[in-house]
Each structure stands twice: as C-alpha cells, then as structure tokens.
Amino acid sequence: MTVKESPEAAAEVLQHALTGDDLPDSFHLLGREWALHRGVFPGTLTAATEVMASVLPYPQDGSFLEVGCGTGVISVTAALNGCKTVTALDINEKAVANTEANAERHGVGDRVRALHSDLYAALDPGERFDAIFWNVPWTYVEDGFPLSTDLHSAVFDPGYQGQARFIAGAQDHLTDGGRLLMGTADLGDRERLDGFAAEHGMRVELLRKVRRIEVVRVMEYHLLELHPA
C-alpha cells in the first residue's frame, strides 16, 4: 500500500535545510561525526540514511556506485566496510563537496570518488560496478512539478522518471553478476516502480524491511533489489 505524503510538508523541510540558521555544521550517525554543508539534505532528518547504510550488502573488495550521495554517509560507509572503490554521484554540486569532505574526514578519500552527475551522465561508458544503489526520493509528485533547487531532487522525483532512468541505465554499468539496489519507504509508490521495472525486463524483490518510530509516524524503510525477470 502507498502512504501519501504532502509535497507541501516535504517542501517545508527542504526550505529549512536551505535557510534554517539553527542547523549545525555536523551531525552524529553510525558512531561517527559527519560534516554537513548548507544546501545538502541532512542525513538525520529521517532514519533512511542510517537504515540503508546499516543493511546494504556492500561488495567486499569490489566496486560500489551510489547515486544521490548527499552528505556521503553511505558511500563512506561502503569504503569503511570493505569496498575497494566507491563512486558517489549527485546532481547537487554542494553534495559532491560534502561527500568529499566526509571521505577525507574518515580516511577513505583515496577510495571514494565523488562526481557531479545527473544519474550516470558523468560516468565513462565502460565503467562497471559490482553494486549500484540509490536511496530514492520517494515522495511522488506529477510530471511537471517544479524542482526549484537542486535540493528538491533529494525528496521529489516527478512522475518517478528519475527512478525509471535509473533502472533503464543500470545494465550499462553493472558487472556480470552485479547487484542493482534501491532504498525506499512505505511512502513510495511501489506499484509504479514495479511497472517501470517490468518495462525493462526486471522484477523487484524486497530484501529488508525496517521500521523506525519517527516524529510524525512509524516509517517502514525498504531495501529492494532488481533482478532480470
């Protein structure tokens, strides 16, 4: 079942992340301190970052690609948890700088490469990864919804077209046997996502389901894996 979230309520959170003068320049998560740059979606506004960073099946001694890296918590955690190389992509240039700062802070700057990119655009055509992951913006809005700042793409994916492009382009960047992973929540439109996967000859499997008590409601976070149908 899809639980509806008000785009207006999500936009209020974004506006605070952009202009709130009470936000700190760092936050604590997963036993570590992380730099937070203004204009980057804070990794503690929901439990999504903590949940996904904790349950992802990182490819040991392999290559990991994260789309939408934000502050870099998941990409850095991947490097700290055995990935040989990590590539972090984000459409928000401030997020790229934030990820680089956190990779240096935690001693993995030599293994984490951060690139400004709309999905896979910044990658070389031949680049392949053992795992590709995106903690997707699950708030559904219709096509044409205005993304007035780069930060809006952290929460809104109009028509889920970004997720459709993520699925469509993944096979060009997966190794043989590579894993395509997505993080979402019960607020997401799973039926629509399943439809996009089917269009590209794939099926969606629920790998993990984690519930967290948050300020407004109990959130249920889902780690998904997409397989050839």
C-alpha positions in Angstrom: 0.0 0.0 0.0 1.2 3.5 -0.8 1.1 6.0 2.0 0.6 9.6 0.8 2.9 12.4 1.9 2.1 16.0 1.4 4.5 17.6 -1.1 3.9 20.9 0.8 5.1 19.3 4.1 8.2 17.9 2.4 8.9 21.3 0.8 8.8 23.0 4.2 11.5 20.6 5.4 13.6 21.4 2.4 13.3 25.2 2.9 14.5 24.8 6.5 17.5 22.8 5.3 18.3 25.6 2.8 17.8 28.6 5.1 17.4 27.5 8.7 20.0 29.3 10.9 19.7 26.7 13.6 21.3 23.8 11.7 24.7 22.6 12.9 27.7 22.1 10.6 28.0 18.5 11.6 25.9 15.6 12.8 26.5 12.2 14.6 25.4 9.0 12.9 26.5 5.4 13.0 29.0 6.1 15.7 30.8 8.8 13.6 30.7 12.6 13.2 29.9 13.9 9.7 30.3 17.3 8.1 27.0 18.9 6.9 27.2 21.6 4.3 24.3 24.0 4.0 22.1 23.2 0.9 22.7 19.4 1.3 19.9 17.2 2.6 20.7 16.4 6.3 21.2 12.6 6.8 19.3 12.7 10.1 16.0 14.3 9.0 14.7 10.8 8.6 16.2 7.4 9.5 16.6 6.5 5.8 20.3 7.1 5.6 21.1 5.2 8.9 18.9 2.3 7.9 20.3 1.9 4.4 23.9 2.4 5.4 23.4 -0.4 8.0 21.7 -3.0 5.9 23.2 -2.7 2.4 25.1 -5.7 1.2 28.4 -4.0 0.3 30.5 -5.9 -2.2 33.7 -7.0 -0.3 36.8 -6.0 -2.2 34.5 -4.8 -5.0 33.2 -1.6 -6.6 30.2 0.3 -5.3 28.3 3.1 -7.0 25.9 5.4 -5.1 23.5 7.6 -7.0 22.3 10.6 -4.9 25.1 10.5 -2.4 24.1 13.6 -0.3 26.4 14.1 2.6 28.3 10.9 1.7 27.4 8.8 4.7 26.6 5.7 2.6 29.5 6.0 0.2 32.0 6.5 3.0 30.4 3.6 5.0 30.8 1.4 1.9 34.5 2.2 1.8 34.9 1.6 5.5 33.1 -1.8 5.1 35.3 -3.4 2.6 34.6 -1.9 -0.8 37.8 -1.4 -2.8 36.5 1.5 -4.8 33.5 3.7 -4.4 32.0 6.2 -6.8 29.5 8.7 -5.4 27.2 10.7 -7.8 24.9 13.7 -7.1 23.1 16.3 -9.1 23.8 18.8 -6.4 27.4 20.2 -6.5 27.2 21.0 -2.8 26.5 17.3 -2.0 29.6 16.3 -4.1 31.8 18.7 -2.0 30.1 17.4 1.2 30.9 13.8 0.3 34.5 14.6 -0.5 34.8 16.3 2.9 33.4 13.3 4.7 35.6 10.9 2.8 38.7 12.8 3.8 37.4 13.1 7.4 37.1 9.4 7.7 40.3 8.4 5.9 38.9 7.0 2.7 39.5 9.9 0.3 41.7 7.6 -1.8 38.9 5.2 -2.3 35.8 7.4 -2.7 35.4 9.4 -5.9 32.6 12.0 -5.9 31.3 13.4 -9.2 28.7 16.0 -10.1 26.2 14.0 -12.3 22.6 13.6 -13.3 22.3 9.9 -12.7 25.0 8.1 -14.8 25.9 11.1 -17.1 29.4 11.7 -15.6 30.5 8.0 -15.9 32.6 6.7 -18.7 30.6 4.3 -21.0 32.7 1.3 -20.0 32.6 1.8 -16.2 31.1 -1.2 -14.4 30.3 -1.8 -10.7 29.6 -4.8 -8.5 26.7 -2.9 -6.8 24.7 0.2 -7.8 22.5 1.8 -5.1 20.1 4.8 -4.9 18.2 5.8 -1.8 15.5 7.2 -4.0 13.3 10.3 -3.4 10.1 8.5 -2.6 7.7 11.5 -2.4 5.5 11.1 -5.6 4.6 14.2 -7.5 3.2 14.5 -11.0 5.4 15.3 -14.1 6.0 19.0 -14.4 6.3 19.6 -10.6 8.9 22.4 -10.3 12.2 21.5 -8.8 13.2 25.0 -7.8 16.6 24.0 -6.2 19.0 21.1 -6.5 18.0 20.1 -3.0 14.4 19.4 -4.2 15.7 16.4 -6.2 16.6 14.8 -2.8 12.9 14.5 -2.0 10.9 14.8 -5.2 11.0 12.7 -8.4 8.3 14.0 -10.6 6.4 11.0 -12.2 9.2 8.8 -10.9 11.0 9.5 -14.1 14.4 9.6 -12.3 13.8 6.1 -11.0 12.7 4.9 -14.4 16.0 6.3 -15.9 18.0 4.7 -13.0 16.6 1.3 -13.9 16.9 1.8 -17.7 20.6 2.8 -17.5 21.8 0.4 -14.8 22.6 -2.6 -17.0 25.2 -0.5 -18.9 27.1 -0.1 -15.7 26.8 -3.4 -13.8 29.4 -6.1 -13.9 28.4 -9.7 -14.7 26.5 -10.7 -11.5 26.4 -7.1 -10.3 23.6 -6.1 -8.0 21.1 -3.3 -8.6 19.7 -2.0 -5.2 17.2 0.7 -4.2 16.2 2.2 -0.9 12.6 3.5 -0.5 9.8 3.5 2.1 6.2 2.7 2.5 5.5 6.3 1.4 6.7 5.3 -2.1 4.5 4.2 -5.0 5.6 0.5 -5.2 3.1 -0.3 -8.0 4.5 2.4 -10.2 8.1 1.2 -9.5 7.2 -2.4 -10.3 5.7 -1.2 -13.6 8.9 0.6 -14.6 11.0 -2.5 -13.7 8.7 -4.7 -15.8 9.1 -2.4 -18.8 12.8 -3.1 -18.7 12.5 -6.9 -18.1 13.2 -6.8 -14.4 11.4 -7.8 -11.2 11.6 -6.2 -7.8 12.5 -8.1 -4.6 12.1 -6.8 -1.1 15.4 -7.7 0.7 14.9 -6.0 4.0 12.1 -4.1 5.8 13.0 -1.9 8.8 10.6 0.1 10.9 11.6 3.3 12.8 9.5 5.4 15.1 9.8 9.0 13.9 8.3 12.3 14.9 5.2 12.2 12.7 4.6 8.4 12.2 6.1 5.0 12.2 8.2 4.8 9.0 8.9 1.5 7.2 12.0 1.5 5.1 12.5 -1.0 2.3 15.7 -2.2 0.7 14.9 -3.5 -2.8 16.9 -5.5 -5.3 16.1 -5.6 -9.0 16.7 -8.8 -10.9 16.2 -9.9 -14.6 12.6 -11.2 -14.9 
